[in-house]
Amino acid sequence: MAYHKVNADQRVQGHSPYLDNDELQATALELEWDMEKELEEPGFDHFPLDGAVPHHLGNSQSPDLDLEPIQPSSSPKGRFQRLQEDPDYVSHYTRQAPKSNRCSFFQILKVFCTALILFIFGILIGYYARKKCPSPPASQEPNNPHIYHEILKEIKAENIQQIYRDLLQFPREDDVDIAMKILVQWTSQGLEDVRLVNYSVLLDLPGSSSNTVTLKNSGECFYPSGQQCDREAEMLHSQDLLYSYAAYSAKGTLQAELVDVQYGTVEDLIRIQAITNVTKKIALLKLGQSPLLYKLSLLEDAGFGGVLLYVDPCDLPKTTDLADKAFMVSLNSGGDPSTPGYASIGGSYRQNRLNLTSLLVQPISAVLAKKLVSLPVDTVQKDRCVPLQLPATGKKIVSLSIQSVTTYKTIFNVIGYLKGAVFPDRYVIVGSHHNGLNTYGGQEWASSTAIITAFIQALMLKVKRGWRPDRTIVFCSWGGTSFGNIGSYEWAEDLKRVLQRNVVAYVSLHNPVRGNSTLRPVASPSLQQLAAESQSFSCVEKTRCPRSNVSSVQIQGDSDYFINHLGVPAMQFSYEDVKTSENSSFLSEALFPVPTTKTEELDPSFSLHETIAKLTGQVTLQIANEPVLPFNALDIALQVQNSLKGNFCDEADVPQLLAVASSLRDTTELFQSDEMRPANDPKERAPIRVRMLNDVLQSLEKSFLVHRAPPGLYRNILYRLDERTSQFSILLEALDHCKLHQSNETLQAALSEVLNSINSAQVYFKAGLDVFENTLAGKK
């Protein structure tokens, strides 16, 4: 709306739309002149002209417009009324003779009756208009646990089960068909902004026939599952056989001696290299204990030419029978291999990276591994599982043939936004995935998608009643996960600058129900306290409350980019069959072909799905709605100190490391008490202070991203390899390198990386404290 100031010149020129009549202008000017003259008389010094209350004509908003209506006595509390009430007032202009009292009485009565009728009529109009018109939406409700309960109680097991079955009611479609189905589901629930994002990426797919392993000693040929090579078996199990491979492995044929390297640890390699030359030989390697990519890098450096990869039956849960199943693995550390570090968008330069390793890698079943080591199929002796091991006597010559094909395919992500009401530029990302290889990985993609869809459904019921989260919640269903989290990497690389500034946390739903006995929460150090509290919150109304210790260990799935490249705090809840500390970790890197009924066998009532959905929903709501982000800086400092315990070859840098870690703890304690506690008190909460505090909390973990990490190890050093080890992963790897190469150069570089990370975090928190201190001093 434009505001026009009306001055004296404009009034003379007749620019006001209300003063078009010449007579009206003349009268008004005469009144104004006469009033000024009277104010100049003695006794009226206390009525200055400039102090008069302005009167507005029509829609004019000008404060300088001091023209009065023709009937000055009707002005409420105006200067004319006050002048007339003065007993010494003498009129200087002629008035008409007053009418009789009788006429005045009837005139007043007429005005009164008219006003009364209009008043009653207005009440009636207002009453019926309010009755017929819908009431406006309820005002924004305060965010509190009661609202969280109202949302989460709408998540029901039967709803998740129905969504799950809807996703699987048709035969296996292409990636775009599944993505479109998810988009339609989310849109139908009322999610406002749902988008389909696609990228053309390089995939490594099976060839026209299965890979094979041939024992030269006997001439027997086997498929990866352990079945002998024949046309009938290939036709019967064509899909399972084709998809038993390692994506992005080297291609070709290799015939060499088989060498048992067990888990491929540094100790295993030192032992093997002491007794034989391993150049161009084929390693028999067990999956587990450390990341596959890290072990393959050690084997490649040692000079091996090929790898047969299997899962020892002793490492599998007793409830799982996968001995006769081969599996699929990806050798891609993340994203489109042809565009490393940047998004696969139109015009991007494509690098020629058909193979990501020089090794020929082939996953095989435990049944085939037993045949290769010449052991009977049953290796259980007196209720004790005997780990597989190649006999020391006799050489095994193996021929390995791999023929996968690299080609460009389009993958699709589904991205849905629920905009925040207070901080729409801050994102809480909830991610699952929808891409799988036929039946590989089971139907867990449908399981996770059903959970995230049920959460959206419960949220939108509350949104339709006027509620809205403070921060934006972004729901993501990723494609290309099986090939190395390609969909999430490409999207995040495409929006890297935006995400670096806006993402607050990542909540993962990767493979949420892989067992039914143990709840396993994983969270970055800053979110461990929230994860622990959410377990109590979610089971208030349940008799059986699933509780488990929260750990910060490396996890599989699409949270990888957000943890390792953006330094975003992440969290994940899942069910497993056994505790991780009781079995070999990193078994989830293998994608086994699982029947479509497996999920419903694990959780027939879908109660575990409901628990995961409510836990995920609880932490998402708290992060999205709490005025102060529920992150804990002190927990990071404590974990840093715990991770420095251990033997580091008595390096001179260790005392300095411990000193910096101690300073970090002192600073975070001060930050926690001086800044976070007052901000969490509504009486002391100032909006600008809360925003400054949240900006500091949002970047807690970015200081701990190292520039270089060994393959398969996290760049975010706050995450451990598994629950059995507490030390920093890169320091453990450097110690391995020290043992393998008899040099401490790598260890010194790793210690320097850790020192710089801890010092950077210390400086960051100290700067945050200084900003708050200076702000308070400025206010005082």
N, C-alpha and C positions, 0 to 999 in steps of 0.2 A: 504494500500500500504506500503510495507517495504522499508525503506531507508537504503542504504549500503554506508558506508564511505570507500573510496578508498585511502589507504595511500601508501607511497613509497614502502614499502615491497611488497604490493600486485601488484604494477606495475612491480616490478622486477620479481615476480614469474609468471606474465602473467595471473592473475586472472580476469582482465577486459575483458569482452566479445568483446570489440572493439579493443583490442590490441593483437589479436592472431597472427598476422604476425610479424615474428622476425625482418624483415627489418624496419617495421613501428616503432617498439619499439626502435630499435637502433637510428633511425633518431630523434625520439622525445626526447630521452635522450640526444643526442648530442646537439640538439637545446637548451634544458633547461640548459645544462652545459655552452654552449657558451654564452647564454643570461646572466647568472649569472656572468660570467667572465667580460662581457662588462659593466654590472652595477657596477662592482667594480672600473672601470676606473674613473678618475677625471671628473667632470661635470655631472655625472649621480647620484649624491647622492639623488636627489629629486625623483627618481624612485625606491623606495624600493620594494623588491620582495613581501613582505607580503601585500602591499597595492594594488596589482594588481587585476583587475576585473576578477573573475573566469569565465571560459567558460565551458559549459556543452556539453557532448558528448552523442548523442542519447537521451535515456530516463533517464539517470543518474541524480539524484537529489542531489548528494553530493556537498556541498560547498567547500570541500577541494581538489577537483580534479582540478589541475592546468596544466594538459597536454594541449598543444595547437595543433591546426590542422597543417597539413604540410604546408599550404599556409598561413603564418602569416599575410600577407598584407590584407587578406580579412576579418580579425577580426574587427568587428565594434567597434571603439573607444577603441580598446584593447591596450596593452602595446607595441606590435610590431609595430603597425601603428604609435603610437606616437614616437617611437624611430626612425623610418625611416624618419619622417617629420623633425627631428632635422638636421640642415645643417652640424653639426660637426660629424654626425654619420659616423663611418668607419667600414665597414664590415670585420669580422675576419674569414669568411668562404667563399669559392669560389662559385660564381653564374655563371650560363650560360650566354653567351652573349645575350643581348636583341635583339629581332627581329626588322625588319625594321618598320618604322612608318606606311607604307602602310598596312603591315600585321596586325599591332596593330589596325588600323582604322577599317578594315573589321571585325576583331574579336570583337571589341566593338560594331559595328553596328549589328552584328549577335546576340550578347547577348541581346542588347536592343530590337530588333525585337521579339526575343523569349519571353522576359519578357512581352512585350506589348500584344502579342497574348495570353499568359497564363493569363494575367490580365483580358482581355476582356472575355475570355472563362470562368474564375471564376465568373465574374459578371453574365453572362448568366445562369450558373448552379445555382447560389444562387437565382436568380430571379425566375426561374421556380420551384425550390425546395420549396421556400417560398410560391409560389402560389398554389402548389398542396398539401403541408402538412398542416394539421389543426393547427391553432394557439394554443399555450398553454393556459390553463385556466387563466382567469383574476386573477390578484393578489388579495390578501385579501382586501376587501373593508373596509374602516373605518366604525365603528359602529356609527350611528347617527340616529336621528328621521326619516330622509328621507328613510333610509333602512327599518325601522319599518313600515312606511306607505306602502312601496312597498310590504312587506310581508302580512300585514293585509288586504290590499285591495283585495287580492286573496281569502279571506274568504267571501263566499257569502251564503246568506240564502238558495238559491235553492240547493247548493251543500250539505249543512247540511241536508236539507230535504231528498235529494236523498239517502245519506248515512244512515239516520235514517230508511227510508223505506226498504232499502236493508237488514238492520239488522233484521227487523221484517217480512220479506216476507215469512219465513218458520214458521211452528208451533214451539212451545216452545221446544228447545233442552235441552240436558244435559249441565252441566257446561263446560265440555271439548269441546263440539261442538261449543258453543258460543266463548270460548277462541280461538279455532282454526280459527274461522271465523274472529275474530279481528286480529289475527296474520297475516293471509293472506292479510287482508286489509292494515295493516301497512307496510308489506313487499312490496306490490304492489305499494305503494306510494314512495318507494325508501329508506325507513328507513334502515340503514345499518345493525344494529345488533338487532334482535328481538328474544326474548327467551320465552319459555313456562316453567314456574316453578310450580311444584305441591307439595302439602303437604297432608299427611293423617292425618285428624283431627277428633275430636269427635263432632258430631252434634246431636242436640236434635230435632227429627222430629215427626210429628203427628202420632198417632196410627192408627189402622184400622178403627176406628169409631170416631165420633166427641165427644169432651168433652160436658158435660151437666150441667145445673143448675136447681134444682128442688125446688119449693116453697112447703114446707111441710104443710103450712096452708091450701092450696087449693089442693095440690097434683099435680099441673101442672108442667110439665117438658119442659124445653126450651133449644134450641141450643144457642150458644153465640150471634147469630144475633138477637134473640128474637122470632124466629119461634118455634112453638110447636113441640115437638119430634114426628116425624112419619117417616115412611120409604120413603114416596113420597118426602118430603122436603129434606131428607138426600141425596136421589139420584139426586134431581134437583140441589142442591147447594153443591155437595160433596166437591169440592176443596176449596171453600170459608169457608165451615164449618170446614174442617179438619185443615186449616191453620189459624184459629182463636184461637191462643193459645200463651202461654208465654214460649219461649224456655228456657230450663234449670230450669224450675220450679220443685218443689217437686211433686211427683206423688201419686195418691191414692184418697181416698174419705173422705170428712169431712162434718159432719152435725153440724151446730152451729147457734147461733143467729147472725143476720146481724147488724153491727154497722156502722153508717154513720160517716166517718172521714173527709169528704169533700176533701181538697187537702193534708191532712196528714201532715200539718205543726206542729211545736212544740206547738203553741197555740191551735190547734185542739186537739192534744193528751192530753194536760193538761186539757182541758175542758172535754174530754170524760172520762179520768181516774178519774176525780173528782166525776163522777156520776155512774160509773159502772166498774165492773171487766172485763177486755178485754181478759183474758187468754183463748186461743184456740178458740176465736170467729173469725168471718169472717168480714173483713173491706170492706166497700163500698167506694172506693177511686177514686177521679178524677185525670186524667192525666193533668199535667201542673204545672206552677209556680216554680218548682224545679225539679232536676233530679229524675227519677223514682227509681233508685237504692238507692239513699239517703233516700227517703221516705220509701221504703221497709225495709231498715236497721232500721229505727226508729220503724216501726210497728213490726218487728221481735224482737227487744229489748224489746218492750212493752209487748210481749207475745201473739200476734195474731197468729192464725193458718192458716188463708187463706185470700185472697184478691180478690175481684171482681173489676176490673179496667175498667173505661169508660171515654169518653170525653164528657164533658158537652156541649150541643148544643150552649150555650151562648158564649163559647170560640172559636167556629169555625167561620171562615169568612162567611158573609151573602151569598156569592156566592157558598158556599160549602154545599152540602147536603149529609151528611154521618151518619145521625141519625140511619138508619137501618143497618149500617155496623159494624160488629165486626172487629177486627184487630189483628195483630201479634206484639209482642214485644220480645226483647231479654234481658235476665237478666245477660248476659255475659259482663263483663267490658272490655274485649278485649283479642283476641288470643284464641288458642286451650286450653280449660279448663283442659285437661289432661296433658299439658306441660306448666304450668304457669311460665313465665319469661324466657323460653328458647324455641328454635325452635323445631318443630315436624319433625325431620329428623330420618333416620334409626338408630336404637339403642338407641333412647331417652327413658328415663324412663317415663312410663305412670301412672299418678296418678288416683286413683279411685274417680273422681269428677262428678258423674252422675247428681247431683243436686247442684246448686249454692246458694240455699236458702232453709230454712226449711219451707217456706210458700208455700201453694198451691195457685198459681196465675193464674187467668183466665180473659182475656180481654172480655168485652161484649159490645154490641151496646147501644146507648142512648135509643133506644126503649125498650130494656130489662130492663135498669136501671129505666125507668119510670114505668114499670110494677111492679118492685120490691118495689118502693116507693109508689105505688098505686096512681099515678097521671095520669090525662088524657094525651093522646098523644100530644095534642096541648098545649104547655105551654107559648105561646106568648100572652101577654095581653096588649092591647092598644099600639101596636108597641114597646113593651118593653119585652125583653127576661127575663124570670124568671129562675134563676139557680135551678137545681134539689136539693132536700133536703128530707131526710127521716123524716116522721112525728114523733114527740116526743112520741106520744101515740101508744101503741100496739107493740108487739114484732114480728119480722119476722124471722122464722126459715128456713134456706136454707141448701140444700145438694149440695155439689160441688164434681164433679167427673172429675179427670184429668188422662189421660193415654197416654202421649207422650212417645216416645221411643228413647233412645240414641244409636247411632251407629257410626262406623268410616266410613268416606267418604273421597274421594280425591277431593280437590279443586285446581283450577288452576289460576295462575297469568300470565298476559302477560306483559313483560318488554321489552321496546325498547330504545336503546341508540342512541343519536346523539352526537358524540364526539366533544368536544371543541377544538379549534385551539390553544389557549393560555394557558388555565388552564384546561386541560382534567381531572384533579383529583378533580375538584370542580363540584358538581352536583346540578342542579335545577330540582326538581321532580314535574311533573305534573300528578295528579292522578284522575282517575274516577273508576267506578266499573261496573261489568257486571253481578253480581250474584243477582238474585231475586227469590222470592218464587212464582212461577206461575205468576199470575197477581198482586201479592202483591207489593205495592210500585209503581204501575203503570208501565209505560215503561220508567221511568226516567233513568234507566240504559242505554237504547238505546239512550236517549237524550244526556246524558253526553258523551257516547262513540262516538256519531256522532260529537259532538263539538271537542273533542280531536283529532279525525281522520281528520276533516277539517283543524285543525291547523297544523297537521303534513303535510298534503297535501300542504298547502301554504308555509310552511318552506322548504320543499324539492324542490320546484320549484326554490327557491333562492339558495339552496345548489348546485343544478345542474349547476348553473351559476358561481360557484366558491366561493360563500360566505359560511361562517361557524361561528357559535357562538363562543365566547371566552371560555365560560364554557360549560361543558357537560349538555345536557338536557335529562332527563330520563323520558320516558312516561310509565305510569303504568295503567293497567286495573286490578282491584283487584277482587278476588273471595271471597265468604264467608262473605261479608259485612253485610248481614241481620242477621247473627248469632253472631255479636260482632266484626266486622272488623277483621275477622280471617286471611284472606289472607295477608293484609298489615302487621299485627302483626308478622306473621310467617316469612315473607320475611325479615322484618326489624330486627327481633331477630336473624335470620340466618346470616345477614350481619352487625350486630350491630357495630363491631369495625370499619369497613370500613365507614359506614354511619356517625358514630360519628365524624370522621375526615373529611369527604368529603362533606356531604350535606350542602348546603347553605340556601335553602328555599324550602318550600312545597306549591304548588299552587293547590287548591282543586277544583274539578268539581262535587262535590256530590250534586245530585238532583238540577240542575241549574235552572230549570223552574218549580216551584211548585205553581206559580200564575202568574198573568199578570199585576199587578198594581204598585208594588213597587220594585225598585232595592235595594237590601240589601247587601252591601259590609261588610265583616268581615275580620279583619286583626289584627295580633299581633301588639303591640305598635310600634315596630321598623319599621313596614311596612305601618302604617296608612297614612303617608304623600304620599308615592308612590301610594297607592290605591286611594287617593283623586285626585292626579294629573292625574292618568290614565283615570279617568272618563271624564276629559276635553279633553284629547288627543283623546279618541276613538270616540268622537262625533263631531269632527271638521266639517265634511261634512254633518251632520244631522241637520235638523231643530228642532227636539225634542231631547234635550240632557238629558238623565236620570242622575240625580244627587241625591246623598243621603249621609248622614253622615256615616263615617266609625266608627265601634265599635269593641271592643275586648271582645267578649262574647263567651261562650262555643258553639261549633257547632257540629253537628252530622257528622259522616263519618270517612274515613280512614286517615284523618290528625291526628287522636288521638295519635297514637304512636309517631309520629314525634314531636308533640307539647309537650307531657307529659313525654316522656322518653328520647328524644334526645335534647330537648330544641331548636328546629328548628323554625325560624319565618315562619308563615303560613298565607295564604290569600285565600279568597273564595268570588266569586260573585254569586248571585242568585236572582231570581225574586220571590216575594211572593204576596199574595192577600191583606194583610193589614200590617201595621207597627207592628213590634214586641211589641212596647211599648203600643199598643192598645189592645192586646189580651194576653192570657196566653202563656208563653213560654214553651219550651220542648214538644210541641205537635208533633213535628217531630219524636219523639221517636216511635210513632205508625205507623205501616205499614198497610195502608188500601188497600183493593182490589179495584183497579181503572181500568175502561175499557181501552182497548188499544187505543181508540180514544181520550182519555182525553188530551194527550199532544198536538195533533193537534187542539183540541178545544180551549185550552189555547193560543196557538200561531199558528194560521193557516198559516201565511205567513213566519213563522220561523225567524222573525225579532228579536225577543227577544233572540233566540238562537245565532243569528249572533252577537248581542251586547255582550252577555256573552263570546262568542268565542274571540271577539276582545279585550275585557277587559282582559281576561285571557292571551291572546297572548301578549298584550302590557306589562303587568307586568313581564311575563316570559322572554321576550326579554330584558327588561331593567336589570333584575337581572342577566341574563346570559351574558350580553355584556358590561355593564358599567365597566370601569376600576376600579372604587371604588364602592363597593357594596352600593346600594341606601337604606341603613338602617339609622335610626335616633336614636341615643343614648339618646338625650335629651328628646324625647317623652316618653321613658321608665321612666326616672326620674320623669317627670311631672305626669305620671299616678300613679306612686308609691305614690307620695305626695297626690294625690286626693283620693287614696284608703285608706289612713290612717285617713280620716275624718270620724268622727262618735264616738259613745259612746262605750268604751271598759271597762265598769264597773270601771272606774277610776283606772286602773291598774298602778302600779309604773313604768312599763317598757315603757309606752307610750311616755313620754318625750324623752327617749333615742332613741326610734324608730324615732320620728320626727327629732331629731338631725342628725341621720345617714342618713335619707332620704334627709335632706337639704345638707349634705356633698356630697351625690351622685349627686344631681342636680348641685352643683358647679363643681364637677369633670367632669361631662358629658358636661357642657357648655364649659369648658376649652378644653376638648377633641374635641368637635365639631368645635371650632374656631381655635385652634392651629394645629390640625392634619387633620381634614376632609376638611376644606376649601382650604388649600394649595394643598392637594392631588387632589382636583377636578379641579385645574388649570393646564392645559396641560404644561404650561411653567415651573411649579415647580414640575412636577410629575416625581419622580424617581422610577423605577421598583421595587427596593428592598423595598423602603418606602411604596409603594402601597400594596405590598404583606404583609408586616407586618401589615399595617392598616386593610386590609381585614381579616387577621387572627383574629384580635381583634373583628371586626364587626361580624364575623361569629358566635362568641360564646356569643353574647350579652345576650341572654335569658337563657343560661344554669345555671346561678347563681340562677334563680328563681324557680328551680325545688325543691320542698320540698320532704322529704323522705316519708312522709305519708300524705295521703289525704282521707277524708271520701268517701265512695262509691258514684260514680257518679260525684264527684267534680274533677276538673282538678288539677294535681300535679303542673302545671305551674300557679303560683298564679297571673300572670299578666292578666289572663282571668277572667272576671266577670261572674256571673250567668246569668244576663240579662241586658238590657239597663236601667232598672229602678233603679238598685243598682250599686253603684260605689265602695263599700268596698270590701276588699279581701274576697273571698268566705270562706276560712278556718277560718277566724275570725268570720264571720257571723255564721258558723256552731258551732264554739266554744261558741258563745253567746247563741245559741239555747241550747247547752248542759248545759250551766250554768243555764239557766232557768229551764230545765227539771229535772236536778239532784241536783240543789241547791249547786253546787260546781264549783269553778273557776279553778280547776286544769287543765282541758282541755284548757281553755282560756290562761292560763299562758304558756302551752306547745306550743300553736299556735302562741302566740306573740313571743316566742323565735324562732320558725321556720322562721317567717317573718323577725325578726331582723337579724338573721344569713344570710338570703337570700340577704337582702339589703346591709348588711355589706360586704358580699362576692362580690357583684357587685361593690361596692365602691372600694374595694381592687383591683379588676380585672382592672377597668378603670385606677386607679392610677398606677398600675404596667405597663399598656400600655403606659401611659404618660412618666413614667420613662425610659422605653426602648427607646422611640423616643428621649428624651432629651439626654440620654447617647450616642445614635448613632450620633446625631448632634455634641455633644461635641467631640466625637472621630474623626469625619471628620475635625472639625476645628483644 
